[in-house]
Amino acid sequence: MKTREAIISNWLPRYTGTALDDFGKYILLTNFDDYVRRFAQKFKAPIRGIDRPMQTCTNTQGLTIINFGIGSANAATIMDLLEAIRPEGVLFLGKCGGVKRSTEIGHFILPTAAIRGEGTSDDYFPPEVPALPSFKLHKFVSEKIIEAGMEYRTGVIYTTNRRVWEHDLEFKSRLKKLRVLGIDMETATIFMVGLKNDIARGALLLVSDKPMTPEGVKTDESDQMITDHFVDIHIDIGIRAMTDLGSKGEKIKHFHF
């Protein structure tokens, strides 16, 4: 275990209960075991890693979904470990809080960038380096959102490590000044660690609450409504985008610095 390759090649199976050869070349990331269950039911495929920190399921088309948990530290971990299989593309299917009034529950956000408020990404790049997705991957996702007839926005996401901030008026005032569309805990980290490891990456975020007002903070009831009405289409758009990307074999990356 003297090299990075040896470590990540050992740790990815250890964290997921999934052999390296059982991963597909295209990856969906999520924070929710329910997303993995729905994916598994759709393709009648087994879920691996039930007793591990992260669970996976792979369909016959070579698409794998992974529940990596919550937060930027876990996001960095999975993006580091995925380097062991050199995926062709990674798409994060996450939920976020809508910050602007025009961003409604059930809308999708395809982030053009993310503000690095989580701190984790500082271990990978200086703060001046922007957190950006891979444009061509997002092009495929955008097409599938439109085909599904769903509303979506493009703009900037703020990524934070703070889990409970909804009561903090000063923090919310800062979010308004930053003019972000939404707030989450993983997107900036996924973009930055993907850049570090030369992995094409993107994010499709579902607006699940509007936490800038007390009545908009997520509850069990409101989260269940989101699950009932929007989770299946969220997963389906991700599946279609990454499957289409794989079948067309279009290059996402063109050159290296």
TITIDREN-623627 format. One line per field, with one value per residue: residue in three letters; z, x, y of N, C-alpha, C in turn; residue number from 1. Coordinates in steps of 0.05 Angstrom, whole numbers, plus 32768, in hexadecimal, padded with zeros to 4 digits. Layout:
REM residues N
rest: c(ala;...)
n.z: c(Z;...)
n.x: c(X;...)
n.y: c(Y;...)
ca.z: c(Z;...)
ca.x: c(X;...)
ca.y: c(Y;...)
c.z: c(Z;...)
c.x: c(X;...)
c.y: c(Y;...)
nr: c(NUM;...)
//
This chain:
REM residues 257
rest: c(met;lys;thr;arg;glu;ala;ile;ile;ser;asn;trp;leu;pro;arg;tyr;thr;gly;thr;ala;leu;asp;asp;phe;gly;lys;tyr;ile;leu;leu;thr;asn;phe;asp;asp;tyr;val;arg;arg;phe;ala;gln;lys;phe;lys;ala;pro;ile;arg;gly;ile;asp;arg;pro;met;gln;thr;cys;thr;asn;thr;gln;gly;leu;thr;ile;ile;asn;phe;gly;ile;gly;ser;ala;asn;ala;ala;thr;ile;met;asp;leu;leu;glu;ala;ile;arg;pro;glu;gly;val;leu;phe;leu;gly;lys;cys;gly;gly;val;lys;arg;ser;thr;glu;ile;gly;his;phe;ile;leu;pro;thr;ala;ala;ile;arg;gly;glu;gly;thr;ser;asp;asp;tyr;phe;pro;pro;glu;val;pro;ala;leu;pro;ser;phe;lys;leu;his;lys;phe;val;ser;glu;lys;ile;ile;glu;ala;gly;met;glu;tyr;arg;thr;gly;val;ile;tyr;thr;thr;asn;arg;arg;val;trp;glu;his;asp;leu;glu;phe;lys;ser;arg;leu;lys;lys;leu;arg;val;leu;gly;ile;asp;met;glu;thr;ala;thr;ile;phe;met;val;gly;leu;lys;asn;asp;ile;ala;arg;gly;ala;leu;leu;leu;val;ser;asp;lys;pro;met;thr;pro;glu;gly;val;lys;thr;asp;glu;ser;asp;gln;met;ile;thr;asp;his;phe;val;asp;ile;his;ile;asp;ile;gly;ile;arg;ala;met;thr;asp;leu;gly;ser;lys;gly;glu;lys;ile;lys;his;phe;his;phe)
n.z: c(8000;7FEF;7FC7;7FA8;7F83;7F94;7FC5;7FBA;7F99;7FBB;7FE1;7FC8;7FBB;7FF1;800B;7FF0;7FE7;7FB5;7F7E;7F56;7F1F;7F1A;7F17;7EEE;7EB4;7EB4;7EE3;7F14;7F4A;7F8C;7FC8;7FE2;7FF9;7FE6;7FB0;7F9A;7FA3;7F83;7F51;7F4E;7F4E;7F1E;7EF8;7F08;7F24;7F50;7F91;7FAC;7FE5;8013;8048;804D;804E;801F;7FEA;7FAD;7F6A;7F2C;7EE8;7EAC;7E82;7E90;7EB5;7EF3;7F33;7F6F;7FB3;7FDA;800B;8037;8031;8028;8034;802C;7FF7;7FDF;7FEC;7FCE;7F9A;7F98;7F9F;7F72;7F4A;7F45;7F21;7EF4;7EDB;7EA3;7EA8;7EDB;7EFD;7F2B;7F4F;7F74;7FAC;7FBA;7FDD;7FCA;7FBD;7FA3;7F97;7F68;7F5F;7F63;7F8B;7F73;7F44;7F18;7F1E;7EF7;7F03;7EF1;7F0A;7F4B;7F8C;7FB8;7FF3;8018;802A;8028;7FF4;7FF3;8000;7FD1;7FA8;7F9E;7FB9;7F90;7F63;7F39;7F45;7F19;7EEB;7EB9;7E7A;7E4B;7E5F;7E7D;7E52;7E3C;7E67;7E6B;7E3A;7E45;7E70;7E57;7E32;7E55;7E64;7E90;7EC0;7EC5;7EE1;7ED5;7EF5;7F2F;7F65;7FAC;7FD5;8014;8055;8080;80A3;80C0;80B8;80AE;80D1;80D6;80CC;80BA;809B;8072;805C;8045;801D;7FFB;7FE8;7FCB;7FA0;7F90;7F73;7F8F;7FC9;7FE2;7FFA;7FE1;7FA9;7F97;7FAB;7F8F;7F5B;7F5F;7F72;7F4A;7F21;7F33;7F30;7EFC;7EE8;7EC3;7ED4;7EF0;7F07;7F19;7F38;7F64;7F7A;7FBA;7FE6;8002;8024;8035;804E;808A;8084;8059;8065;8063;8073;808E;8075;8048;802D;8020;7FFB;7FD1;7FC4;7FB3;7F84;7F63;7F65;7F46;7F11;7F14;7F1B;7EEC;7EC3;7ECD;7EC2;7E8B;7E75;7E80;7E6A;7E34;7E29;7E2F;7E06;7DD7;7DD9;7DDC;7DE3;7E20;7E37;7E1C;7E1C;7E42;7E77)
n.x: c(8011;8026;801E;7FF3;7FD0;7FCD;7FB4;7F81;7F6C;7F64;7F43;7F13;7EF4;7EF1;7ED3;7EA3;7E93;7E97;7EB5;7EEC;7EE7;7EB1;7E9A;7E7B;7E8D;7E77;7E5C;7E2A;7E21;7E06;7DE5;7DC2;7DA5;7D75;7D74;7D98;7D7C;7D4F;7D66;7D7C;7D4D;7D36;7D58;7D5C;7D88;7DBE;7DCB;7E07;7E33;7E14;7E21;7E4A;7E6B;7E5C;7E2D;7E21;7E08;7E05;7DF3;7DE4;7DF7;7E25;7E24;7E2B;7E10;7E1D;7E15;7E33;7E2F;7E28;7E40;7E7C;7EAD;7EA4;7E97;7EC7;7EE5;7ECD;7ED6;7F0C;7F16;7EFD;7F21;7F3D;7F23;7F20;7EF1;7EC7;7EA4;7E82;7E48;7E26;7DED;7DCB;7DAA;7D94;7D8F;7D63;7D76;7D6A;7D2D;7D14;7D21;7D03;7CE6;7CF1;7D06;7D3E;7D85;7DBB;7DFA;7E24;7E52;7E72;7E76;7EAB;7E9F;7EA7;7ED8;7EF3;7F06;7F32;7F5D;7F6D;7F73;7F8A;7F64;7F55;7F49;7F14;7ED7;7EC0;7E93;7E97;7E8E;7E79;7E62;7E38;7E1B;7E02;7DE1;7DC0;7DA4;7D85;7D65;7D45;7D2B;7D0C;7CE8;7CED;7CF6;7D31;7D6B;7DA6;7DE2;7E06;7E1B;7E1F;7E4B;7E4E;7E69;7E4A;7E14;7DE7;7DCD;7DA2;7D89;7DAA;7DB0;7DD8;7DF9;7DD4;7DCB;7DFD;7DFC;7DD6;7DF0;7E19;7DFD;7DEC;7DCC;7DBD;7DCA;7DF6;7E19;7E42;7E4F;7E78;7EA6;7EA5;7EAD;7EE1;7F03;7EFB;7F13;7F48;7F54;7F4E;7F1B;7EE1;7EA8;7E68;7E2A;7DE7;7DB7;7D81;7D50;7D3C;7D29;7D1A;7D40;7D48;7D20;7CF9;7CCB;7CD9;7D00;7D19;7CF1;7CDB;7CAB;7CAA;7CD7;7CC8;7CA0;7CBF;7CDC;7CB2;7CA0;7CCB;7CFB;7D00;7D01;7D2F;7D57;7D4F;7D5C;7D93;7DA4;7D96;7DB5;7DEB;7DED;7DE2;7E0F;7E37;7E28;7E2D;7E62;7E7E;7EB4;7EC4;7EED;7F21;7F56;7F93;7FAF)
n.y: c(7FE8;801A;803F;8070;805A;8024;802A;8043;801D;7FF3;8009;801C;7FEC;7FDB;8003;7FFF;7FCB;7FB5;7F99;7FB0;7FA4;7FA1;7FD2;8003;802B;805C;8088;8094;80BE;80C2;80DA;80B9;807E;806D;807D;8059;8029;8030;8034;8000;7FE1;7FF1;7FDC;7FA8;7F95;7F81;7F9E;7FB3;7FB4;7FBC;7FB7;7FDB;801C;8036;802C;8007;7FFE;7FDE;7FE1;7FBB;7FD8;7FF0;8019;8035;8042;8066;806C;8099;80B2;80EB;812E;8157;813F;8107;810B;811A;80ED;80C3;80D6;80D5;809E;8089;8091;8063;8042;8061;807F;8090;80B9;80E0;80ED;8114;810A;8130;8152;8195;81D4;8207;8249;827B;829F;8292;825F;8224;81EF;81AE;81BE;81B5;81BE;81CC;81D3;8208;8215;820F;822C;8228;821C;81F5;81E4;81B2;81AB;81CC;81AF;819A;81C0;8204;823C;825F;8242;8231;820C;81E1;81BF;818A;819F;8185;8157;816C;8180;8153;8145;8172;816E;8140;8151;8177;8157;8139;815E;8180;81B6;81DD;81FE;8224;8236;824F;8227;8225;8204;81E6;81D3;81D7;81BC;81CB;8206;8224;8247;8271;82B2;82D5;82B4;82A6;82D7;82E0;82B8;82CD;82FB;82E2;82D1;829E;8264;8236;820B;81D9;819E;8183;818B;81B0;8197;8166;8178;818F;8166;8143;815F;8160;8129;811F;8110;810F;8135;8146;8165;815C;817C;8178;81A3;81A3;81BD;81FE;8221;8255;826E;8266;8244;8228;8202;81C1;8188;8148;813E;8161;814E;811B;8126;813A;810C;80EA;8104;8115;80F8;80C8;80DC;80FB;80D4;80B8;80DD;80E3;80AE;80AA;80D2;80C3;8090;809C;80BA;8094;806F;808C;8097;80C6;80F3;8111;812D;8154;8166;816C;8193)
ca.z: c(8000;7FEE;7FB2;7FA8;7F74;7FA5;7FDA;7FB1;7F8D;7FD1;7FF1;7FBB;7FC2;800E;8013;7FE1;7FE4;7F99;7F71;7F42;7F05;7F1B;7F13;7ED2;7EAC;7EB8;7EFF;7F21;7F67;7F9B;7FE6;7FEC;7FF3;7FD7;7F94;7F93;7FA3;7F6B;7F3A;7F4E;7F47;7F02;7EE7;7F14;7F29;7F6D;7FA0;7FBA;7FFB;8027;8063;804B;804F;8006;7FDC;7F91;7F58;7F10;7ED4;7E96;7E6F;7E9A;7EC5;7F10;7F46;7F89;7FCA;7FE9;8024;8037;8038;8016;8039;801E;7FDA;7FD8;7FEF;7FB7;7F82;7F99;7F9B;7F57;7F38;7F42;7F09;7EDE;7ECE;7E8D;7EB0;7EF5;7F00;7F46;7F52;7F8F;7FB2;7FC3;7FE5;7FB8;7FCA;7F96;7F97;7F4E;7F5E;7F71;7F92;7F5C;7F2E;7F17;7F1A;7EEA;7F0B;7EE0;7F1C;7F68;7F9E;7FCA;800F;8029;8036;8020;7FDA;7FF7;8002;7FB6;7F97;7FAB;7FB9;7F77;7F4D;7F3B;7F45;7F00;7EE0;7E9E;7E6A;7E38;7E6F;7E83;7E3A;7E3A;7E7C;7E63;7E26;7E51;7E80;7E44;7E27;7E6A;7E68;7EAB;7EC4;7ED1;7EE1;7ED6;7F06;7F42;7F7E;7FC3;7FE4;8030;8068;8096;80A0;80CC;80B5;80A5;80E4;80D7;80BA;80AE;8086;805D;804F;8034;8006;7FE8;7FDB;7FB8;7F88;7F87;7F6F;7FA3;7FDC;7FE8;800A;7FD2;7F8D;7F92;7FB0;7F79;7F44;7F64;7F74;7F2F;7F12;7F3D;7F28;7EDF;7EE3;7EB9;7EE9;7EEE;7F1C;7F14;7F53;7F67;7F8F;7FCC;7FFA;7FFF;8040;803C;805F;809E;807A;8043;806E;805D;8088;8085;8063;802E;8020;8015;7FE3;7FBC;7FBD;7FA4;7F6B;7F53;7F67;7F2F;7EF9;7F19;7F15;7ED0;7EB3;7ED0;7EB3;7E6F;7E6C;7E81;7E57;7E1A;7E27;7E2A;7DEC;7DC1;7DDB;7DD7;7DF5;7E32;7E3C;7E03;7E1F;7E5E;7E7C)
ca.x: c(8000;8038;8017;7FD7;7FC0;7FC9;7FA2;7F66;7F62;7F5C;7F2F;7EF9;7EE4;7EEC;7EBD;7E8A;7E8D;7E95;7ECF;7EF3;7EDD;7E94;7E91;7E78;7E9E;7E68;7E54;7E18;7E25;7DEF;7DE6;7DAA;7DA2;7D5C;7D7A;7DA4;7D67;7D3E;7D76;7D7E;7D33;7D32;7D69;7D5C;7DA5;7DC4;7DD9;7E1F;7E3D;7DFF;7E2E;7E61;7E64;7E51;7E20;7E22;7DF9;7E0E;7DE1;7DF2;7E02;7E3E;7E1F;7E2B;7E07;7E2A;7E0E;7E4C;7E2A;7E23;7E54;7E92;7EC3;7E9D;7E98;7EE4;7EEE;7EC4;7EE2;7F28;7F16;7EF5;7F38;7F46;7F16;7F21;7ED8;7EC5;7E94;7E75;7E32;7E1B;7DD0;7DC8;7D95;7D9E;7D7C;7D61;7D7C;7D5B;7D10;7D0B;7D28;7CED;7CE8;7CEC;7D17;7D59;7D9B;7DD3;7E0C;7E3A;7E69;7E6B;7E87;7EB8;7E9C;7EA8;7EF3;7F00;7F14;7F4B;7F73;7F73;7F7A;7F88;7F49;7F4F;7F41;7EF7;7ECB;7EB0;7E8D;7EA0;7E78;7E6D;7E51;7E20;7E0C;7DF1;7DCD;7DAD;7D92;7D72;7D52;7D32;7D1B;7CF9;7CD5;7CF0;7D02;7D4B;7D7A;7DC3;7DED;7E1B;7E14;7E31;7E4F;7E56;7E6B;7E36;7DFB;7DD0;7DD2;7D89;7D81;7DC0;7DA9;7DF0;7E01;7DC1;7DD0;7E14;7DF4;7DC8;7E05;7E28;7DEB;7DEC;7DB1;7DB7;7DDF;7DF8;7E30;7E54;7E54;7E93;7EBA;7EA6;7EBA;7EFD;7F12;7EFB;7F28;7F62;7F59;7F49;7F02;7ECB;7E95;7E52;7E17;7DCC;7DAD;7D64;7D49;7D2B;7D1D;7D21;7D46;7D4D;7D09;7CF3;7CB7;7CE5;7D14;7D11;7CE6;7CD5;7C94;7CB2;7CEA;7CB8;7C93;7CD4;7CE1;7C9B;7C9A;7CE1;7D13;7D02;7D0A;7D4B;7D68;7D4C;7D6C;7DAF;7DA8;7D95;7DCC;7E04;7DEB;7DE5;7E2B;7E46;7E21;7E38;7E7F;7E89;7EC9;7EBE;7F06;7F2F;7F73;7F9D;7FC2)
ca.y: c(8000;8030;8051;8079;8046;800D;8031;8047;8003;7FE3;8017;801E;7FD4;7FD9;8015;7FFB;7FAE;7FB1;7F95;7FC5;7F9C;7FA2;7FEE;800C;8041;8074;8087;80A7;80C1;80CC;80D9;80AC;8061;8069;807F;8040;8015;8035;802C;7FE3;7FD7;7FF7;7FCA;7F8D;7F90;7F7F;7FB4;7FAA;7FC5;7FC2;7FB9;7FEC;8038;803F;8016;800A;7FEC;7FE1;7FD4;7FAC;7FEB;7FFA;8031;802F;8057;8063;807E;809E;80BF;8108;8141;815B;812B;80EF;8110;8119;80D1;80B2;80DF;80CB;8081;8082;8091;8047;8036;8074;8081;80A2;80D0;80DE;8100;8115;810F;813A;8165;81AE;81E8;821E;8263;8290;829B;8287;8242;8217;81D3;819D;81C7;81AA;81D1;81C2;81E8;8211;8217;820D;823B;8215;8224;81DD;81E1;8199;81AE;81DB;819B;8191;81D6;821F;8247;826E;8230;822E;81F1;81E0;81A5;8184;81AB;8172;8145;817B;8183;813B;8147;8187;8163;812D;8160;8183;8141;8131;8174;818A;81D0;81DD;8217;8223;824B;8247;821A;8229;81EB;81EC;81BD;81DB;81AE;81DA;8223;8231;825B;8285;82C8;82E0;82A1;82A8;82F1;82DC;82A9;82E0;830C;82D2;82CE;8282;8258;8221;8204;81BD;8197;8171;8191;81BC;8183;8153;8186;8194;814D;8138;816E;8156;810E;811E;8102;8120;8136;8158;8163;8163;8180;817B;81B6;8194;81CF;821B;8225;8271;8276;8251;8231;8219;81EF;81A5;8177;812D;813F;816D;813D;8105;8130;813B;80F0;80DF;8112;811D;80E7;80B6;80EA;8102;80BC;80B1;80F0;80DB;8095;80AF;80E3;80B4;807A;80A8;80C2;807B;8062;809C;8096;80E1;80FB;8127;813C;8158;816B;816E;81A8)
c.z: c(8000;7FDA;7FB5;7F99;7F84;7FBA;7FD0;7FA4;7FA3;7FDF;7FE3;7FBF;7FE0;8017;8007;7FE0;7FC7;7F8C;7F5B;7F27;7F04;7F19;7EF5;7ECD;7EAF;7ED4;7F06;7F3F;7F74;7FB9;7FF2;7FE5;7FE3;7FB9;7F8A;7F90;7F8A;7F52;7F37;7F45;7F29;7EF0;7EF2;7F18;7F47;7F78;7FAF;7FD0;800F;8043;8062;804C;8036;7FF7;7FBD;7F83;7F3C;7EFD;7EBE;7E81;7E78;7EA9;7EE2;7F20;7F61;7F9D;7FDB;8004;8021;803F;8026;801B;802B;8000;7FD0;7FD9;7FD6;7F9E;7F81;7F93;7F7F;7F43;7F33;7F2A;7EF1;7ECF;7EB7;7E94;7ECA;7EF6;7F1C;7F44;7F6F;7F93;7FBD;7FCD;7FD1;7FC7;7FBE;7F96;7F7E;7F4C;7F70;7F77;7F7A;7F43;7F2F;7F13;7F0D;7EEF;7EF7;7EF0;7F39;7F78;7FB4;7FE7;8022;8036;802D;8007;7FDD;7FFA;7FE6;7FA4;7FA7;7FA8;7F9F;7F61;7F4F;7F39;7F2D;7EF8;7EC4;7E8B;7E58;7E47;7E75;7E6A;7E37;7E4F;7E75;7E4E;7E32;7E63;7E6E;7E39;7E3B;7E70;7E84;7EAB;7ECF;7ECF;7EDF;7EE7;7F1A;7F5B;7F94;7FD2;7FFF;803F;807E;8090;80AB;80CC;80B1;80B8;80E4;80C3;80AC;8097;806E;804D;803C;801A;7FF1;7FD9;7FC7;7F9F;7F7D;7F84;7F85;7FB5;7FE1;7FF7;7FFB;7FB7;7F88;7F96;7F99;7F60;7F48;7F65;7F59;7F1E;7F1A;7F32;7F0A;7ED8;7ED9;7ECC;7EE4;7F06;7F12;7F2F;7F52;7F7F;7FA1;7FE2;7FF4;801A;8047;804D;8072;8093;8063;804B;806B;8076;807D;8070;8047;801F;8013;7FFB;7FCB;7FB2;7FAB;7F88;7F58;7F52;7F4F;7F16;7EFC;7F12;7EF7;7EBD;7EB5;7EC1;7E95;7E65;7E6B;7E6E;7E3A;7E15;7E21;7E0F;7DD5;7DC1;7DD6;7DEC;7E06;7E35;7E21;7E06;7E3D;7E60;7E81)
c.x: c(8012;8030;7FFA;7FC6;7FBA;7FB3;7F85;7F5B;7F59;7F44;7F14;7EE9;7EDE;7ED5;7EA2;7E81;7E8A;7EB1;7ED4;7EE6;7EBE;7E89;7E8E;7E8B;7E91;7E5B;7E3F;7E1E;7E0C;7DF5;7DD2;7DA9;7D89;7D61;7D87;7D8F;7D55;7D4C;7D77;7D63;7D2E;7D40;7D6A;7D79;7DAA;7DD1;7DF0;7E26;7E29;7E0C;7E46;7E58;7E56;7E44;7E21;7E0E;7E01;7DFB;7DF2;7DFE;7E1C;7E3B;7E1C;7E21;7E14;7E1E;7E27;7E48;7E26;7E3C;7E6D;7EA9;7EBD;7E9E;7EB5;7EEE;7EE6;7ED2;7F00;7F28;7F0E;7F0C;7F43;7F3A;7F16;7F07;7ED8;7EB5;7E86;7E60;7E27;7DFE;7DCB;7DAF;7DA2;7D88;7D7B;7D65;7D6B;7D3E;7D06;7D11;7D14;7CF3;7CE0;7CFB;7D32;7D6D;7DB2;7DE9;7E21;7E54;7E5F;7E7F;7E91;7EB7;7EA0;7EC3;7F01;7F11;7F2E;7F63;7F7C;7F7E;7F7A;7F6C;7F41;7F45;7F23;7EEE;7EB8;7EAA;7E9A;7E89;7E6A;7E5B;7E37;7E0F;7DF8;7DDB;7DB8;7D9A;7D7D;7D5D;7D3C;7D20;7D06;7CE5;7CD6;7CFC;7D1F;7D58;7D97;7DCD;7E01;7E0F;7E28;7E33;7E5B;7E59;7E56;7E1C;7DE3;7DD7;7DB8;7D7F;7D93;7DBB;7DC1;7DFA;7DEE;7DC4;7DE8;7E0D;7DE6;7DDC;7E15;7E17;7DEB;7DCF;7DAA;7DCF;7DDE;7E12;7E46;7E5E;7E70;7EA9;7EBC;7EB3;7ED8;7F0D;7F11;7F10;7F43;7F68;7F53;7F31;7EED;7EB3;7E7F;7E3F;7DFB;7DBE;7D8F;7D5E;7D34;7D1F;7D26;7D28;7D4C;7D36;7D03;7CDF;7CC2;7CF9;7D09;7D07;7CE3;7CBF;7C9C;7CC5;7CDC;7CAA;7CA7;7CD9;7CCB;7C99;7CB2;7CF9;7D16;7D0C;7D27;7D5D;7D67;7D5C;7D89;7DB5;7DA9;7DAE;7DE6;7E04;7DEF;7E03;7E3C;7E41;7E2C;7E57;7E8C;7E9E;7EC0;7ED6;7F16;7F4D;7F7A;7FAF;7FDE)
c.y: c(8019;8045;8059;8064;802D;8012;8033;802D;7FF0;7FEF;8019;8004;7FD2;7FEB;800D;7FDD;7FA7;7FAE;7FAA;7FBE;7F9E;7FBE;7FF3;8023;805C;8072;809C;80A7;80CC;80CB;80C6;808F;805B;806B;8065;802A;8018;802D;800D;7FD6;7FDA;7FE3;7FAD;7F84;7F90;7F98;7FA7;7FBE;7FCD;7FC6;7FCB;800A;8042;8027;801C;7FF7;7FF3;7FD3;7FC8;7FBE;7FF8;8015;8029;8047;8051;8076;8081;80AC;80DD;8118;8141;8147;8111;80F3;810F;80FC;80C1;80BC;80D8;80AD;8079;8083;8075;8039;8048;8076;8095;80BB;80CB;80F4;80FE;811C;8116;814B;817E;81BF;81FE;8238;827A;828A;828E;8269;8233;81FA;81C2;81A6;81B8;81C1;81C2;81D7;81EE;8213;8213;821E;8228;821E;820D;81D9;81C8;819C;81BE;81C8;8192;81A8;81F0;822A;8256;825C;822B;8211;81F0;81C3;81A1;818C;8196;815E;8153;817F;816B;813D;815B;817D;8150;813B;816C;816D;8138;8147;8181;81A6;81CD;81F9;8211;823B;823F;823C;8221;820E;81F1;81D2;81C0;81CC;81BD;81F8;8233;8247;8273;829B;82D4;82CE;82A4;82C2;82EF;82CD;82BB;82F1;82FC;82CC;82B1;8278;8245;821C;81E6;81B8;8187;817B;819C;81A8;816F;815F;8188;817B;813F;8145;8163;813B;8109;810C;8115;811E;814B;8154;816B;8164;8185;818D;81A9;81A4;81EB;8226;8242;827C;8260;823C;8220;8204;81D3;8197;815B;812E;814A;815C;8125;810D;8131;811F;80E5;80EB;8115;810A;80D5;80C4;80F4;80EC;80B6;80C3;80E9;80C2;809B;80BF;80D3;809C;8085;80B0;80AA;806F;8072;809D;80B1;80E8;8113;8139;813D;815B;816D;8186;819C)
nr: c(1;2;3;4;5;6;7;8;9;10;11;12;13;14;15;16;17;18;19;20;21;22;23;24;25;26;27;28;29;30;31;32;33;34;35;36;37;38;39;40;41;42;43;44;45;46;47;48;49;50;51;52;53;54;55;56;57;58;59;60;61;62;63;64;65;66;67;68;69;70;71;72;73;74;75;76;77;78;79;80;81;82;83;84;85;86;87;88;89;90;91;92;93;94;95;96;97;98;99;100;101;102;103;104;105;106;107;108;109;110;111;112;113;114;115;116;117;118;119;120;121;122;123;124;125;126;127;128;129;130;131;132;133;134;135;136;137;138;139;140;141;142;143;144;145;146;147;148;149;150;151;152;153;154;155;156;157;158;159;160;161;162;163;164;165;166;167;168;169;170;171;172;173;174;175;176;177;178;179;180;181;182;183;184;185;186;187;188;189;190;191;192;193;194;195;196;197;198;199;200;201;202;203;204;205;206;207;208;209;210;211;212;213;214;215;216;217;218;219;220;221;222;223;224;225;226;227;228;229;230;231;232;233;234;235;236;237;238;239;240;241;242;243;244;245;246;247;248;249;250;251;252;253;254;255;256;257)
//
